[in-house]
Amino acid sequence: MKNSALALVFLVLLTSCSDELNRARPYVLTTATTGGAFYPVGVALATIAHSQLADTQGISLTAISSAGSLENVKLLRDNQAQFAILQGPFGAWSWTGEGPVSSPQAHMRSVSALWQNVEHFVLLSELTTSGEIMDLDTLNGERYVLGGRNSGAEQTGRFILDTLGIDYEEKMSLGYMGYGPTTSAIQDGNIVGMNIPAGAPVSSITQAFALLGDRMTVLNWTQESLDKVNARYPLWDWYLLPAGTYPNQAEDIRTVGSPNVLVTRADIPDDVVYNVTKVIWENLATLQEIHGATKDMRLEIAIDGLGAPLHPGAIRYYREIGLEIPERLILEEATPNTEQAGSVD
């Protein structure tokens, strides 16, 4: 009877272990607020990955909303998320410990460049002179929203305006809101402009254009402004918003964009990152049907604009398809000055 009891316990343990192994490993993908492109694209990525990998590979991916790139860096650091979508500059800042990220995040690894994060600096048309980005330097204390407090939009907005020499602390009365409330605020006349960096077409700009029409302007960029913003981090490139991209948009808008990036933690198993990378690119057509922002994604530029070295699982996939990987994206060639994940301000 004793042997029978031990055998029964052993069988129960084996069954429990088998059930645990068969259960999909849950991973969290952190995105941003629901008004931009990060959240819907993140949900699409997680849904595709879960449907393709949960049963076959035991990998489950769930997308959550957040305050944006800076919070995502913290969530990744604390292992509250295992994957994150970041604006391109945050990938560079995180690896080097610059900008709003005070110390190098040595645990971070790149997975892929995603779609272009398009700069939409909006200003009421009555306040524009040239219709270009430097019109923001002519404001006189009017209320302007760079983004939610500590959001990616705020941080990259500050970086861009600082680089262009626009004293926004003096010229603007800054407000802090997410994309949805910001759009309502400009419609209600409570602010004169807003910074909405996101994949085009972004719902917040669509909504604002539909109600305001030519009473609002998405500011154009000049070559001089593009050269200035690329001097430290050469991430931005021209991005054309053809007339009709948004309701009541009568003319082309010549703005700029930088790649958003998918990152992960160094301790995520290679096979997990390999399979997630593979399923993204093998289902790109489906992803592009779900959200228009991803039309910019192309496999040949999948590793362009990455600030942190690639995860070995991602390297495996890109080598399989024949992409040449620069040495700076291989860990041995890109180790930062510290070996410990630092703080995030």
C-alpha positions as CSV (number, residue, x, y, z in Angstrom):
1,M,0.0,0.0,0.0
2,K,2.9,2.3,0.8
3,N,4.4,1.7,-2.6
4,S,1.0,2.3,-4.3
5,A,0.6,5.6,-2.4
6,L,4.0,6.8,-3.5
7,A,3.3,5.8,-7.1
8,L,0.1,7.7,-7.0
9,V,1.8,10.8,-5.6
10,F,4.5,10.5,-8.3
11,L,1.8,10.2,-11.0
12,V,0.0,13.3,-9.7
13,L,3.3,15.3,-9.7
14,L,4.1,14.1,-13.2
15,T,0.6,15.1,-14.4
16,S,0.9,18.5,-12.7
17,C,4.3,19.1,-14.3
18,S,3.0,18.1,-17.7
19,D,0.1,20.5,-17.4
20,E,2.5,23.3,-16.4
21,L,4.7,22.6,-19.4
22,N,1.7,22.5,-21.7
23,R,0.4,25.8,-20.4
24,A,1.4,28.7,-22.6
25,R,4.1,30.8,-21.0
26,P,2.5,34.3,-20.4
27,Y,4.5,37.3,-21.5
28,V,3.4,41.0,-21.2
29,L,3.8,43.5,-24.1
30,T,3.5,47.1,-22.8
31,T,2.3,49.8,-25.3
32,A,1.0,53.3,-24.6
33,T,-2.3,55.1,-24.2
34,T,-5.3,54.0,-26.3
35,G,-5.4,57.2,-28.4
36,G,-2.2,56.6,-30.4
37,A,-1.0,53.7,-32.6
38,F,1.1,51.9,-29.9
39,Y,-1.9,50.3,-28.2
40,P,-3.9,49.0,-31.1
41,V,-0.8,47.8,-33.0
42,G,0.4,46.2,-29.7
43,V,-2.9,44.4,-29.3
44,A,-2.7,43.2,-32.9
45,L,0.8,41.9,-32.4
46,A,-0.1,40.1,-29.2
47,T,-3.3,38.6,-30.8
48,I,-1.4,37.3,-33.8
49,A,1.4,35.9,-31.6
50,H,-1.0,34.2,-29.2
51,S,-3.0,32.7,-32.0
52,Q,0.1,31.4,-33.8
53,L,2.2,30.3,-30.8
54,A,0.1,29.4,-27.8
55,D,-0.8,25.9,-29.0
56,T,2.2,25.1,-31.0
57,Q,5.0,26.7,-29.0
58,G,3.4,27.3,-25.6
59,I,4.0,31.1,-25.8
60,S,1.3,33.6,-24.9
61,L,1.6,37.3,-25.4
62,T,-0.8,39.9,-23.8
63,A,-0.7,43.6,-24.6
64,I,-1.4,46.3,-21.9
65,S,-1.8,50.0,-22.0
66,S,0.7,52.4,-20.3
67,A,1.8,56.0,-20.1
68,G,4.2,55.4,-23.0
69,S,7.8,54.8,-23.7
70,L,9.4,56.1,-20.4
71,E,7.0,54.0,-18.3
72,N,7.7,51.0,-20.6
73,V,11.4,51.3,-19.9
74,K,10.6,51.0,-16.1
75,L,8.1,48.2,-16.6
76,L,10.7,46.2,-18.6
77,R,13.4,47.0,-16.0
78,D,11.2,45.7,-13.2
79,N,10.2,42.6,-15.2
80,Q,6.5,43.7,-15.0
81,A,6.6,43.5,-18.8
82,Q,8.8,41.3,-20.9
83,F,8.3,43.0,-24.2
84,A,7.8,46.8,-24.9
85,I,7.2,49.1,-27.8
86,L,9.3,52.3,-27.5
87,Q,9.8,55.4,-29.6
88,G,13.2,55.1,-31.4
89,P,15.0,57.7,-29.2
90,F,14.1,55.7,-26.1
91,G,15.9,52.7,-27.5
92,A,19.1,54.8,-27.9
93,W,18.6,56.6,-24.6
94,S,18.0,53.4,-22.7
95,W,21.1,51.6,-23.9
96,T,23.5,54.6,-23.3
97,G,21.8,56.0,-20.2
98,E,21.0,59.5,-21.7
99,G,18.1,61.8,-22.0
100,P,15.3,61.0,-19.5
101,V,16.9,57.6,-18.8
102,S,19.6,58.3,-16.2
103,S,21.5,55.0,-16.3
104,P,22.2,52.4,-19.1
105,Q,19.6,49.7,-19.2
106,A,21.9,46.7,-19.7
107,H,19.1,44.2,-19.6
108,M,17.4,45.6,-22.7
109,R,17.7,43.9,-26.1
110,S,16.2,44.9,-29.4
111,V,13.8,42.7,-31.3
112,S,12.8,44.7,-34.4
113,A,12.1,48.1,-35.8
114,L,8.4,48.6,-36.4
115,W,6.5,51.4,-38.1
116,Q,7.4,55.0,-38.4
117,N,6.5,57.3,-35.5
118,V,5.3,60.4,-37.4
119,E,5.7,63.8,-35.8
120,H,2.4,65.7,-35.7
121,F,3.1,69.2,-34.2
122,V,-0.2,70.9,-34.4
123,L,-1.0,74.6,-34.1
124,L,-4.1,76.6,-34.6
125,S,-3.9,78.1,-38.0
126,E,-4.6,81.6,-36.8
127,L,-1.2,81.5,-34.9
128,T,0.9,80.2,-37.8
129,T,3.1,82.4,-40.0
130,S,5.1,80.1,-42.2
131,G,3.2,76.9,-41.4
132,E,6.5,75.3,-40.4
133,I,7.8,73.8,-37.2
134,M,9.6,77.1,-36.1
135,D,6.2,78.8,-35.8
136,L,6.2,77.3,-32.3
137,D,9.0,79.8,-31.4
138,T,6.5,82.6,-32.0
139,L,4.1,81.7,-29.2
140,N,3.6,84.1,-26.3
141,G,2.5,82.0,-23.3
142,E,-0.4,80.2,-25.0
143,R,-1.3,76.8,-23.6
144,Y,0.3,73.9,-25.6
145,V,0.4,70.2,-24.9
146,L,3.6,68.2,-25.5
147,G,2.1,65.0,-24.1
148,G,1.1,63.3,-20.9
149,R,3.4,63.9,-18.0
150,N,6.5,61.6,-18.4
151,S,5.2,60.1,-21.6
152,G,7.2,59.3,-24.6
153,A,5.5,62.2,-26.5
154,E,6.5,64.7,-23.8
155,Q,10.1,63.5,-23.6
156,T,10.7,63.4,-27.4
157,G,8.8,66.6,-27.8
158,R,11.1,68.3,-25.3
159,F,14.2,66.8,-27.0
160,I,13.1,68.1,-30.4
161,L,12.2,71.6,-29.3
162,D,15.4,71.8,-27.3
163,T,17.4,70.7,-30.3
164,L,15.7,73.3,-32.5
165,G,16.4,76.0,-30.0
166,I,12.8,76.7,-29.1
167,D,12.5,77.9,-25.5
168,Y,9.2,76.2,-24.9
169,E,9.3,76.8,-21.1
170,E,9.2,80.5,-21.9
171,K,7.1,80.5,-25.1
172,M,4.4,78.1,-23.9
173,S,2.2,77.4,-21.0
174,L,2.6,73.6,-21.0
175,G,-0.3,71.3,-20.4
176,Y,0.0,67.5,-19.8
177,M,-2.6,65.2,-21.2
178,G,-2.9,61.9,-23.1
179,Y,-3.9,61.9,-26.8
180,G,-7.7,61.6,-26.3
181,P,-8.1,64.5,-23.8
182,T,-5.6,66.6,-25.8
183,T,-7.8,66.3,-28.9
184,S,-10.9,67.3,-26.9
185,A,-9.0,70.3,-25.5
186,I,-8.1,71.7,-28.8
187,Q,-11.6,71.2,-30.1
188,D,-13.0,73.0,-27.1
189,G,-10.5,75.9,-27.5
190,N,-8.7,75.2,-24.2
191,I,-5.3,74.8,-25.9
192,V,-3.7,76.2,-29.1
193,G,-1.7,73.2,-30.1
194,M,-0.5,69.7,-29.4
195,N,2.3,67.2,-30.1
196,I,0.9,63.9,-31.3
197,P,3.8,61.6,-32.4
198,A,2.2,58.3,-33.7
199,G,1.8,56.1,-36.7
200,A,-0.1,57.7,-39.4
201,P,-3.0,58.0,-39.7
202,V,-3.5,58.5,-36.0
203,S,-7.0,58.6,-34.6
204,S,-6.5,61.8,-32.5
205,I,-5.4,63.8,-35.6
206,T,-8.2,62.3,-37.6
207,Q,-10.8,63.4,-35.0
208,A,-9.3,66.9,-34.7
209,F,-9.1,67.5,-38.5
210,A,-12.7,66.3,-38.9
211,L,-14.0,69.0,-36.6
212,L,-11.5,71.8,-37.0
213,G,-10.5,71.4,-40.7
214,D,-8.3,74.3,-41.9
215,R,-8.6,76.0,-38.5
216,M,-5.7,73.7,-37.4
217,T,-2.3,73.1,-39.1
218,V,0.1,70.1,-38.8
219,L,3.4,72.0,-39.1
220,N,5.8,71.2,-41.9
221,W,9.5,70.7,-41.4
222,T,12.5,72.2,-43.3
223,Q,15.8,70.5,-44.2
224,E,17.5,72.8,-41.6
225,S,15.3,71.6,-38.8
226,L,15.7,67.9,-39.8
227,D,19.5,68.3,-39.9
228,K,19.4,69.8,-36.4
229,V,17.3,67.1,-34.8
230,N,19.5,64.4,-36.4
231,A,22.8,65.8,-35.2
232,R,22.9,63.7,-32.0
233,Y,20.7,60.8,-32.9
234,P,20.3,60.2,-36.7
235,L,16.9,58.6,-36.4
236,W,14.5,60.9,-38.2
237,D,13.8,61.0,-41.9
238,W,11.3,62.7,-44.2
239,Y,7.7,61.5,-44.0
240,L,5.0,62.7,-46.4
241,L,1.4,62.9,-45.4
242,P,-0.4,63.2,-48.8
243,A,-3.5,65.4,-49.0
244,G,-6.4,63.4,-47.9
245,T,-4.5,61.4,-45.3
246,Y,-6.8,63.1,-42.8
247,P,-10.3,64.5,-43.2
248,N,-10.3,68.1,-44.6
249,Q,-6.5,67.9,-45.3
250,A,-6.3,69.8,-48.6
251,E,-2.5,69.8,-49.0
252,D,0.5,67.5,-48.5
253,I,2.2,67.8,-45.2
254,R,6.0,67.4,-45.1
255,T,6.9,66.2,-41.7
256,V,9.4,63.7,-40.3
257,G,9.3,60.3,-38.6
258,S,11.6,57.9,-36.7
259,P,11.1,54.1,-36.2
260,N,9.3,52.7,-33.2
261,V,11.1,49.7,-31.9
262,L,10.1,46.4,-30.2
263,V,12.4,45.5,-27.3
264,T,12.6,42.7,-24.8
265,R,14.6,41.6,-21.8
266,A,18.0,39.8,-22.1
267,D,16.7,36.9,-19.9
268,I,13.8,35.9,-22.2
269,P,14.6,32.5,-23.7
270,D,16.1,32.6,-27.2
271,D,13.3,30.4,-28.6
272,V,10.6,32.7,-27.4
273,V,12.2,35.8,-29.0
274,Y,12.9,33.8,-32.2
275,N,9.3,32.7,-32.5
276,V,7.8,36.1,-31.7
277,T,10.1,37.8,-34.2
278,K,9.3,35.2,-36.9
279,V,5.5,35.4,-36.3
280,I,5.5,39.2,-36.6
281,W,7.2,39.2,-40.0
282,E,5.5,36.1,-41.4
283,N,2.1,37.7,-40.6
284,L,3.0,41.3,-41.7
285,A,0.1,41.3,-44.3
286,T,-2.4,40.5,-41.6
287,L,-0.9,43.2,-39.3
288,Q,-1.1,45.8,-42.1
289,E,-4.8,45.0,-42.7
290,I,-5.5,45.6,-39.0
291,H,-3.7,49.0,-38.7
292,G,-2.7,51.4,-41.4
293,A,0.4,52.6,-39.5
294,T,2.2,49.3,-40.1
295,K,2.2,49.9,-43.9
296,D,5.7,51.4,-43.3
297,M,7.1,48.1,-42.0
298,R,9.4,46.2,-44.3
299,L,11.7,43.3,-43.6
300,E,14.6,44.9,-45.3
301,I,14.6,47.7,-42.7
302,A,13.7,45.5,-39.8
303,I,17.0,46.4,-37.9
304,D,17.3,50.0,-38.9
305,G,17.2,52.6,-36.1
306,L,17.8,50.2,-33.2
307,G,19.6,51.6,-30.2
308,A,20.2,48.5,-28.1
309,P,21.9,45.3,-29.4
310,L,19.7,42.5,-30.8
311,H,18.5,39.6,-28.7
312,P,20.1,36.3,-29.8
313,G,16.7,34.9,-30.7
314,A,16.1,37.8,-33.1
315,I,19.6,37.5,-34.5
316,R,18.8,33.9,-35.3
317,Y,15.7,34.8,-37.3
318,Y,17.3,37.6,-39.2
319,R,20.3,35.5,-40.1
320,E,18.0,32.7,-41.4
321,I,16.4,35.1,-43.8
322,G,19.7,36.6,-44.9
323,L,19.8,40.0,-43.3
324,E,23.3,41.3,-42.6
325,I,23.6,42.4,-39.0
326,P,25.9,45.3,-38.1
327,E,28.5,44.6,-35.4
328,R,27.1,47.3,-33.2
329,L,23.9,45.3,-32.8
330,I,25.7,42.2,-31.6
331,L,26.3,42.3,-27.8
332,E,30.0,41.6,-27.9
333,E,30.4,44.7,-30.0
334,A,28.0,46.9,-28.2
335,T,28.4,46.4,-24.4
336,P,27.6,49.7,-22.5
337,N,29.8,51.1,-19.8
338,T,27.9,49.4,-17.0
339,E,26.8,45.8,-16.5
340,Q,23.9,46.6,-14.3
341,A,20.5,48.0,-15.2
342,G,20.3,51.5,-13.8
343,S,17.5,53.8,-12.7
344,V,15.0,55.5,-14.9
345,D,14.2,59.1,-14.2
